[in-house]
Amino acid sequence: MTTWRERHDAAVRKQEAAQQAFREATDERAQALIDGEAELGSQAAVARELRVTRAGISRAINAYRNKQA
């Protein structure tokens, strides 16, 4: 049987791993969007292809680029 403290610490480790995975996936998505922009010629074209707003594409790319700076 585990203590409440051990369960808490295990849950914290899981949360940290999930947050790291989310950050990595966010970066990978942004890079894919940048590649799509290069391939299709514009963020608007990427947005049309994915059936999402251009603003969403722009926000994801800008957040990634700002993070890299």
C-alpha positions in Angstrom: 0.0 0.0 0.0 1.3 3.5 -0.8 1.0 6.6 1.3 -0.9 9.7 0.3 2.5 11.4 0.0 3.8 8.8 -2.5 0.6 9.0 -4.5 0.8 12.8 -4.5 4.5 12.7 -5.7 3.7 10.2 -8.4 0.8 12.4 -9.6 3.1 15.4 -9.7 5.6 13.5 -11.8 2.8 12.5 -14.2 1.6 16.1 -14.5 5.1 17.3 -15.2 5.6 14.6 -17.9 2.2 15.5 -19.5 3.0 19.2 -19.5 6.4 18.5 -21.1 4.7 16.3 -23.7 2.2 19.1 -24.4 4.9 21.7 -24.9 6.8 19.4 -27.3 3.6 18.6 -29.3 2.8 22.4 -29.4 6.3 23.1 -30.9 6.0 20.2 -33.3 2.6 21.5 -34.5 3.9 25.0 -35.0 6.9 23.7 -37.0 4.5 21.7 -39.1 2.4 24.8 -39.7 5.5 26.7 -40.7 6.4 23.9 -43.2 2.8 24.0 -44.5 3.1 27.8 -45.0 6.3 27.3 -47.0 4.7 24.5 -49.1 1.3 26.2 -49.7 2.5 29.7 -49.9 0.5 31.4 -47.1 -1.0 30.9 -43.6 -4.4 31.4 -45.2 -3.8 28.5 -47.5 -2.8 26.3 -44.5 -5.9 27.4 -42.6 -8.2 26.6 -45.6 -6.5 23.1 -45.9 -7.0 22.4 -42.2 -10.4 24.1 -42.0 -9.4 26.4 -39.1 -9.0 30.1 -38.8 -6.0 31.9 -40.1 -5.7 33.7 -36.8 -5.2 30.4 -35.0 -2.5 29.4 -37.4 -0.8 32.8 -37.0 -1.0 32.7 -33.2 0.6 29.2 -33.1 3.4 30.2 -35.4 4.0 33.6 -33.7 4.1 32.0 -30.2 6.6 29.4 -31.5 8.8 32.0 -33.1 8.7 34.3 -30.0 9.7 31.3 -27.9 12.6 30.6 -30.2 13.9 34.2 -30.0 
